[in-house]
């Protein structure tokens, strides 16, 4: 089963402030350099989408109301929702605050049907949080995800084994979870428009064009996906970025901005007890050109100061900033389990 909350951030805001209900709403910053973090269904009717620049969103929907994000509240509600999941199965793979995969294969209990469990979970979520969720039920993760999108919002859809291959066959490849915009464009250039087109290509042909992902694409075009629901999925990276109202042009402004990002990122890493060896700098210029620079250390980054120094060393060759910089970000990756750290590194954690 795939469960996905409906317009989660925006729905929480409309729940908590009745004056926002029925109005086009965006969570995020409404100023010139702001970005839409989430949009209500009323706003989506105008074409407003998450990750859209706020100025574009307001041009599409002049009546759009912006509210600041309240991530502490969203995390608290997400914890409530995941507590509900755990009543029905211990096999839960969170994908984000507002969606997760659940494996019910051996956990149907008295219900005897995953569809009935999905109905029960959705009812519990609505009763206890005042929010709606959409659910997809099927025999693998790929199809469950497709199914949860099929009847949004507040919907439930089931794709049975008999339906799976034909259901996939009729879909455009853009609708496939796991095929991004760039890959979809490449597929269309090869004459692959739908699942049926993809199914006609053998693994060898797909491998020449898509490398390691070929086997996955070959399988999902036939409704086959053997990936399990992974409990306690390993985190791959942790990052922080900031978009600025005015472009950064001087070295001093850029270094000060980077120091604030490093402090926030380090706080998040310490809270999660993460130790990382790779630091990645992200720079987006005023003309939206974007570059990244990364450095992998021999041992995990030992302190916030070392994180900042590494970030500064990655940024230094990029000066002068021409044009100015509208966004800076730092990401930590290459995490190392605590029990593999050297003794002097272990002291940082315990």
C-alpha positions as CSV (number, residue, x, y, z in Angstrom):
1,X,0.0,0.0,0.0
2,X,1.1,3.6,-0.7
3,X,-0.5,6.3,1.5
4,X,-0.1,9.9,0.4
5,X,-1.6,12.8,2.4
6,X,-3.5,15.3,0.2
7,X,-1.8,18.7,-0.2
8,X,-0.3,18.0,3.3
9,X,1.3,21.3,4.3
10,X,-1.5,23.4,2.8
11,X,-4.2,21.2,4.3
12,X,-2.7,21.5,7.8
13,X,-2.7,25.3,7.4
14,X,-6.4,25.3,6.2
15,X,-7.3,23.0,9.1
16,X,-5.7,25.3,11.7
17,X,-7.0,28.5,10.2
18,X,-10.6,28.3,9.0
19,X,-10.3,31.6,7.2
20,X,-8.0,29.9,4.7
21,X,-10.4,27.1,3.7
22,X,-11.6,27.2,0.1
23,X,-9.0,29.8,-0.8
24,X,-6.0,29.4,-3.1
25,X,-3.2,28.9,-0.7
26,X,0.6,28.5,-1.0
27,X,2.9,27.6,1.8
28,X,6.2,29.5,1.4
29,X,7.5,33.0,1.0
30,X,5.6,35.4,-1.2
31,X,8.4,37.8,-1.8
32,X,10.4,38.2,-5.0
33,X,12.9,35.4,-4.3
34,X,10.4,33.1,-2.6
35,X,9.4,29.6,-3.6
36,X,6.2,27.7,-3.2
37,X,6.8,24.8,-0.8
38,X,3.2,23.5,-1.2
39,X,-0.1,24.5,-2.8
40,X,-3.7,23.8,-1.9
41,X,-6.0,22.2,-4.4
42,X,-7.7,25.5,-4.9
43,X,-4.3,27.0,-6.0
44,X,-3.4,24.0,-8.2
45,X,-6.5,24.7,-10.4
46,X,-4.6,27.8,-11.5
47,X,-1.4,25.9,-12.3
48,X,0.4,26.7,-9.0
49,X,2.8,23.9,-8.0
50,X,5.4,23.2,-5.4
51,X,9.0,24.4,-6.2
52,X,7.5,27.2,-8.4
53,X,8.9,30.7,-7.9
54,X,6.5,32.8,-5.9
55,X,6.3,35.5,-8.5
56,X,5.2,33.0,-11.1
57,X,2.6,31.6,-8.8
58,X,1.1,35.0,-8.1
59,X,1.0,35.8,-11.8
60,X,-1.0,32.6,-12.4
61,X,-3.2,33.2,-9.4
62,X,-3.4,36.9,-8.3
63,X,-5.6,35.9,-5.3
64,X,-3.1,33.5,-4.0
65,X,-2.5,33.7,-0.2
66,X,0.9,32.9,1.2
67,X,1.5,31.6,4.7
68,X,5.0,30.7,6.2
69,X,5.9,27.1,6.6
70,X,5.6,25.6,10.1
71,X,7.7,22.5,9.9
72,X,7.5,21.7,13.6
73,X,3.7,21.4,13.2
74,X,4.0,19.3,10.1
75,X,6.5,16.9,11.8
76,X,4.1,16.6,14.8
77,X,1.1,15.7,12.5
78,X,3.3,13.3,10.5
79,X,4.2,11.5,13.7
80,X,0.5,11.1,14.5
81,X,-0.1,9.6,11.0
82,X,2.8,7.2,11.3
83,X,1.5,6.1,14.7
84,X,-1.7,5.2,12.9
85,X,0.2,3.2,10.3
86,X,2.0,1.2,13.0
87,X,-1.3,-0.1,14.3
88,X,-1.7,-2.1,11.2
89,X,1.8,-3.2,10.2
90,X,5.4,-2.8,11.5
91,X,6.6,-2.8,7.9
92,X,6.6,0.9,7.1
93,X,8.9,2.8,4.7
94,X,8.5,6.6,5.1
95,X,9.3,8.5,2.0
96,X,8.7,12.0,3.5
97,X,6.6,13.6,6.2
98,X,3.4,13.0,4.1
99,X,3.8,9.6,2.4
100,X,4.9,6.1,3.0
101,X,4.8,2.5,1.8
102,X,3.2,-0.2,4.0
103,X,3.6,-3.9,3.5
104,X,0.5,-5.7,4.6
105,X,1.2,-9.1,3.1
106,X,1.3,-10.9,6.5
107,X,-0.5,-8.2,8.5
108,X,-4.1,-8.2,7.3
109,X,-5.4,-9.3,10.7
110,X,-9.1,-9.6,11.1
111,X,-9.7,-7.4,8.0
112,X,-8.6,-10.1,5.6
113,X,-8.2,-7.5,2.8
114,X,-5.6,-4.7,2.1
115,X,-8.4,-2.6,0.6
116,X,-10.3,-2.7,3.9
117,X,-7.2,-1.9,5.8
118,X,-6.6,1.1,3.5
119,X,-10.1,2.3,4.2
120,X,-9.6,1.9,7.9
121,X,-6.3,3.8,7.9
122,X,-7.8,6.7,5.9
123,X,-10.7,6.9,8.3
124,X,-8.4,6.9,11.3
125,X,-6.3,9.7,9.8
126,X,-9.4,11.8,9.1
127,X,-10.9,11.2,12.5
128,X,-7.7,11.9,14.4
129,X,-6.1,14.7,12.4
130,X,-8.9,16.2,10.4
131,X,-6.9,15.6,7.2
132,X,-7.5,13.4,4.2
133,X,-5.2,10.9,2.6
134,X,-5.2,8.9,-0.7
135,X,-4.3,5.3,-0.8
136,X,-3.1,2.9,-3.5
137,X,-3.2,-0.8,-3.1
138,X,-1.5,-3.3,-5.3
139,X,0.9,-6.2,-5.5
140,X,4.1,-4.1,-5.7
141,X,5.4,-0.7,-4.8
142,X,5.5,0.8,-8.3
143,X,1.8,0.0,-8.9
144,X,0.7,1.0,-5.4
145,X,2.3,4.5,-5.9
146,X,0.5,4.9,-9.3
147,X,-2.8,3.8,-7.7
148,X,-2.6,6.4,-4.9
149,X,-2.3,9.2,-7.5
150,X,-5.2,7.9,-9.5
151,X,-8.1,9.1,-7.4
152,X,-6.6,12.1,-5.5
153,X,-7.7,13.8,-3.4
154,X,-9.3,11.6,-0.7
155,X,-9.3,8.6,-2.9
156,X,-8.6,4.8,-2.9
157,X,-7.7,2.8,-5.9
158,X,-6.7,-0.9,-6.3
159,X,-4.7,-2.4,-9.1
160,X,-5.1,-6.1,-9.1
161,X,-2.6,-8.6,-10.6
162,X,-5.0,-9.0,-13.6
163,X,-5.1,-5.3,-14.2
164,X,-1.4,-4.4,-13.7
165,X,0.2,-5.0,-17.1
166,X,-2.7,-3.3,-19.0
167,X,-2.9,-0.4,-16.6
168,X,0.8,0.4,-17.1
169,X,0.6,-0.1,-20.9
170,X,-1.8,2.8,-21.3
171,X,0.1,5.3,-19.2
172,X,2.5,7.9,-20.7
173,X,6.0,7.4,-19.4
174,X,5.9,10.8,-17.8
175,X,3.4,9.4,-15.3
176,X,5.7,6.6,-14.2
177,X,7.1,7.0,-10.7
178,X,10.9,6.6,-11.1
179,X,11.1,8.2,-14.5
180,X,12.0,11.8,-14.2
181,X,11.5,14.6,-16.8
182,X,14.9,14.2,-18.4
183,X,14.6,10.5,-18.8
184,X,11.1,10.9,-20.1
185,X,12.4,13.3,-22.8
186,X,15.1,10.9,-23.7
187,X,12.5,8.1,-24.0
188,X,10.2,10.2,-26.2
189,X,13.2,11.0,-28.5
190,X,13.6,7.2,-28.9
191,X,9.9,6.8,-29.7
192,X,8.9,5.6,-26.3
193,X,5.7,7.5,-25.4
194,X,3.8,4.9,-23.3
195,X,4.2,1.9,-21.2
196,X,3.3,-0.2,-24.2
197,X,6.2,1.4,-26.2
198,X,8.6,0.7,-23.3
199,X,7.5,-2.9,-23.1
200,X,8.5,-3.4,-26.8
201,X,12.2,-2.7,-26.0
202,X,14.3,-5.5,-24.7
203,X,16.8,-5.2,-21.8
204,X,19.8,-4.9,-24.1
205,X,18.3,-2.0,-26.0
206,X,17.3,-0.2,-22.8
207,X,20.7,-0.8,-21.3
208,X,22.5,0.9,-24.2
209,X,20.5,4.1,-23.5
210,X,19.7,4.0,-19.8
211,X,22.5,1.9,-18.2
212,X,21.8,0.3,-14.8
213,X,18.2,1.5,-14.7
214,X,17.3,-0.6,-17.8
215,X,16.3,-3.6,-15.8
216,X,13.9,-1.6,-13.6
217,X,12.3,0.1,-16.6
218,X,11.9,-3.3,-18.4
219,X,10.2,-4.7,-15.3
220,X,7.8,-1.8,-14.5
221,X,6.6,-1.7,-18.2
222,X,5.3,-5.2,-17.5
223,X,3.9,-4.3,-14.0
224,X,6.8,-6.1,-12.3
225,X,8.6,-4.5,-9.3
226,X,10.5,-6.7,-6.8
227,X,11.6,-3.9,-4.5
228,X,10.6,-4.7,-0.9
229,X,9.3,-2.2,1.6
230,X,12.4,-1.1,3.5
231,X,12.0,-0.3,7.2
232,X,14.6,2.2,8.6
233,X,15.8,3.1,5.1
234,X,19.3,4.5,5.3
235,X,19.6,8.2,4.8
236,X,21.8,9.2,1.9
237,X,22.3,12.9,2.4
238,X,21.3,15.9,4.6
239,X,21.4,19.4,3.1
240,X,20.4,23.0,3.8
241,X,20.1,25.8,1.3
242,X,18.9,29.5,1.2
243,X,17.5,31.7,-1.5
244,X,18.4,35.4,-1.0
245,X,16.2,38.4,-1.7
246,X,19.2,40.3,-3.1
247,X,22.0,38.6,-5.0
248,X,25.2,37.9,-3.2
249,X,28.1,39.6,-5.0
250,X,30.8,40.2,-2.4
251,X,33.1,37.6,-0.8
252,X,32.3,38.8,2.7
253,X,28.5,38.5,2.2
254,X,28.9,35.1,0.6
255,X,31.1,33.8,3.5
256,X,28.7,35.2,6.1
257,X,25.8,33.5,4.3
258,X,27.7,30.2,4.1
259,X,28.5,30.4,7.8
260,X,24.7,30.6,8.6
261,X,24.0,27.6,6.3
262,X,26.9,25.6,7.9
263,X,25.5,26.3,11.4
264,X,22.0,25.1,10.5
265,X,23.3,22.0,8.7
266,X,25.6,21.1,11.5
267,X,22.8,21.4,14.1
268,X,20.6,19.1,11.9
269,X,23.4,16.5,11.6
270,X,24.2,16.5,15.3
271,X,20.5,16.1,16.1
272,X,20.4,13.0,13.9
273,X,23.7,11.8,15.1
274,X,25.2,11.7,11.6
275,X,28.8,11.7,10.7
276,X,29.6,12.4,7.0
277,X,32.8,12.4,4.9
278,X,31.5,14.3,1.8
279,X,30.6,18.0,1.7
280,X,28.9,19.4,-1.4
281,X,28.5,23.1,-2.2
282,X,25.6,24.2,-4.3
283,X,25.6,27.6,-6.0
284,X,22.8,29.0,-8.1
285,X,23.5,32.3,-10.0
286,X,21.1,35.1,-10.8
287,X,20.7,33.8,-14.3
288,X,19.6,30.4,-12.7
289,X,22.8,28.6,-13.9
290,X,23.7,26.1,-11.2
291,X,26.9,24.4,-10.2
292,X,28.0,22.0,-7.5
293,X,31.4,21.3,-6.0
294,X,32.2,18.4,-3.6
295,X,35.0,17.2,-1.5
296,X,35.3,13.8,0.3
297,X,37.5,13.7,3.4
298,X,39.4,10.8,4.7
299,X,37.5,10.9,8.0
300,X,34.1,12.3,8.9
301,X,33.8,16.1,9.3
302,X,34.6,16.6,13.0
303,X,33.0,20.0,13.7
304,X,30.9,22.9,12.4
305,X,34.1,24.9,11.9
306,X,35.6,22.2,9.7
307,X,32.3,22.0,7.8
308,X,32.5,25.7,7.2
309,X,36.1,25.7,6.2
310,X,35.5,22.9,3.7
311,X,32.6,24.8,2.2
312,X,34.6,28.0,2.0
313,X,37.5,26.2,0.2
314,X,35.0,24.8,-2.3
315,X,33.5,28.3,-2.8
316,X,36.8,30.3,-3.0
317,X,37.7,29.4,-6.6
318,X,34.2,30.6,-7.8
319,X,34.9,34.3,-7.0
320,X,34.1,36.8,-8.3
321,X,30.4,36.0,-8.4
322,X,29.4,37.2,-11.9
323,X,26.5,37.4,-12.1
324,X,25.5,37.5,-8.5
325,X,24.4,34.4,-6.5
326,X,20.7,33.9,-5.7
327,X,21.1,30.6,-3.7
328,X,23.7,28.9,-1.7
329,X,23.5,25.4,-0.2
330,X,25.6,22.8,1.6
331,X,25.0,19.0,1.7
332,X,26.5,16.3,3.8
333,X,26.7,12.7,2.5
334,X,28.8,9.6,2.7
335,X,27.6,8.8,6.2
336,X,29.6,6.5,8.4
337,X,28.0,4.3,11.1
338,X,29.0,5.2,14.6
339,X,30.6,1.8,15.3
340,X,33.0,2.2,12.4
341,X,34.4,5.6,13.6
342,X,37.9,5.9,15.0
343,X,38.0,6.3,18.8
344,X,38.6,10.0,18.7
345,X,35.6,10.4,16.4
346,X,33.4,8.3,18.7
347,X,33.9,10.9,21.4
348,X,32.0,13.4,19.3
349,X,28.9,11.3,19.4
350,X,28.7,10.0,22.9
